[in-house]
Amino acid sequence: MSAQPGQPTAERCGVILFCHGSRRPGWDDTVQLLEQRLQQRDPVLQVQRAYLELQQPDLAEAARRLVRQHGVTQLHVIPLFLGNGNHLLEDLPALVRQLQQEQPDLQLHLQPGIGQRHSFADWLTAEILQDIGQA
């Protein structure tokens, strides 16, 4: 949990919303909305989007921005992937390990992908049932 606005904190917390990336303009409008809502709920929290490929910033650049511009010392990487594919199981952990080597003082926390969270599955189940009139 982040400190209240105006309170000093030993750990400046940041979040990276990590996505695949796409050439299609506007594909990540939902991710932008999530970023905005997180910042509205916790104005002290620093939030940045990052992309695996096809877009910038990548994970390393997003982390550098948060550290350099906001003094982030603790960083949570939130993968916005539904399935347990290679990107989530291999590519992203390798990028996090590389980032940790580049920034050894940064406390990095790779969180589970959104598809691996029971609360997400519960929410999506309810939404689908509502869509088909069975809620």
C-alpha positions as CSV (number, residue, x, y, z in Angstrom):
1,M,0.0,0.0,0.0
2,S,1.3,3.5,-0.8
3,A,1.7,6.3,1.6
4,Q,-0.9,8.9,1.9
5,P,-0.3,12.1,-0.3
6,G,2.1,14.4,1.5
7,Q,3.4,11.7,3.8
8,P,7.1,10.8,3.6
9,T,7.8,7.2,2.6
10,A,10.9,5.1,2.8
11,E,9.8,3.2,-0.3
12,R,8.6,5.1,-3.4
13,C,6.3,2.6,-5.1
14,G,5.7,2.3,-8.8
15,V,3.7,0.0,-11.0
16,I,4.4,-1.1,-14.6
17,L,1.4,-2.3,-16.5
18,F,3.1,-4.7,-18.9
19,C,1.4,-5.5,-22.3
20,H,2.4,-7.2,-25.5
21,G,2.3,-4.2,-27.8
22,S,0.6,-3.7,-31.2
23,R,0.9,-1.6,-34.3
24,R,-2.8,-0.8,-34.2
25,P,-3.5,2.7,-32.9
26,G,-5.8,2.9,-29.9
27,W,-5.5,-0.9,-29.1
28,D,-4.4,0.0,-25.5
29,D,-7.1,2.5,-24.6
30,T,-8.3,0.1,-21.9
31,V,-4.7,0.0,-20.5
32,Q,-4.6,3.8,-20.5
33,L,-7.9,3.9,-18.6
34,L,-6.5,1.4,-16.0
35,E,-3.4,3.5,-15.6
36,Q,-5.6,6.6,-15.1
37,R,-7.8,4.9,-12.6
38,L,-4.9,3.6,-10.5
39,Q,-3.5,7.1,-10.3
40,Q,-6.8,8.5,-9.4
41,R,-7.2,5.9,-6.6
42,D,-3.7,6.5,-5.3
43,P,-2.2,9.8,-6.4
44,V,1.2,8.9,-4.8
45,L,1.5,5.7,-6.8
46,Q,3.6,6.1,-10.0
47,V,2.2,4.1,-12.9
48,Q,3.7,3.5,-16.3
49,R,2.8,1.3,-19.3
50,A,5.5,-0.9,-20.9
51,Y,5.4,-3.2,-23.9
52,L,7.1,-6.4,-24.9
53,E,7.4,-5.5,-28.5
54,L,6.2,-3.2,-31.3
55,Q,5.8,-0.2,-29.0
56,Q,7.8,1.9,-26.6
57,P,8.6,2.2,-23.8
58,D,10.0,-1.3,-23.2
59,L,10.3,-2.6,-19.6
60,A,13.8,-1.3,-19.0
61,E,12.9,2.2,-20.3
62,A,9.7,2.4,-18.3
63,A,11.6,1.4,-15.1
64,R,14.3,4.0,-15.8
65,R,11.7,6.7,-16.2
66,L,10.0,5.8,-12.9
67,V,13.3,5.7,-11.0
68,R,14.8,8.9,-12.6
69,Q,11.7,11.0,-12.7
70,H,9.9,9.9,-9.6
71,G,12.5,8.3,-7.3
72,V,10.8,4.9,-7.4
73,T,12.6,2.4,-5.2
74,Q,10.1,-0.4,-5.3
75,L,8.6,-1.6,-8.6
76,H,5.7,-4.0,-9.2
77,V,5.4,-5.4,-12.7
78,I,1.8,-6.4,-13.5
79,P,1.6,-8.6,-16.6
80,L,-1.6,-7.9,-18.5
81,F,-1.7,-11.4,-20.1
82,L,-4.5,-13.9,-19.8
83,G,-2.7,-17.1,-20.5
84,N,0.4,-18.8,-19.1
85,G,2.3,-18.6,-22.4
86,N,5.9,-18.1,-23.2
87,H,5.8,-14.4,-22.8
88,L,4.6,-14.7,-19.2
89,L,6.6,-17.8,-18.3
90,E,9.9,-17.1,-20.1
91,D,10.2,-13.7,-21.8
92,L,9.0,-11.5,-19.0
93,P,11.0,-13.2,-16.2
94,A,14.1,-12.9,-18.3
95,L,13.5,-9.2,-18.8
96,V,12.9,-8.7,-15.1
97,R,16.2,-10.6,-14.3
98,Q,18.1,-8.4,-16.7
99,L,16.5,-5.3,-15.3
100,Q,17.5,-6.4,-11.8
101,Q,21.1,-6.8,-12.9
102,E,21.0,-3.3,-14.4
103,Q,19.4,-1.7,-11.3
104,P,20.4,-3.8,-8.3
105,D,19.1,-1.2,-5.8
106,L,15.6,-1.4,-7.3
107,Q,13.2,-3.7,-5.5
108,L,11.5,-5.6,-8.3
109,H,8.3,-7.6,-7.8
110,L,6.9,-9.6,-10.8
111,Q,3.3,-10.2,-10.0
112,P,1.1,-13.0,-11.5
113,G,-0.6,-12.3,-14.8
114,I,-4.1,-11.1,-14.7
115,G,-5.4,-14.4,-16.1
116,Q,-3.9,-16.3,-13.2
117,R,-5.8,-14.3,-10.6
118,H,-9.0,-16.0,-9.2
119,S,-10.6,-12.6,-8.7
120,F,-10.2,-11.9,-12.5
121,A,-11.7,-15.3,-13.4
122,D,-14.6,-14.6,-11.0
123,W,-15.2,-11.2,-12.4
124,L,-15.1,-12.4,-16.0
125,T,-17.4,-15.3,-15.3
126,A,-20.0,-12.9,-13.9
127,E,-19.6,-10.5,-16.9
128,I,-20.1,-13.4,-19.4
129,L,-23.1,-14.7,-17.6
130,Q,-24.6,-11.2,-17.5
131,D,-23.9,-10.8,-21.3
132,I,-25.9,-14.0,-22.1
133,G,-28.7,-13.1,-19.7
134,Q,-27.9,-15.7,-17.0
135,A,-26.7,-13.4,-14.2
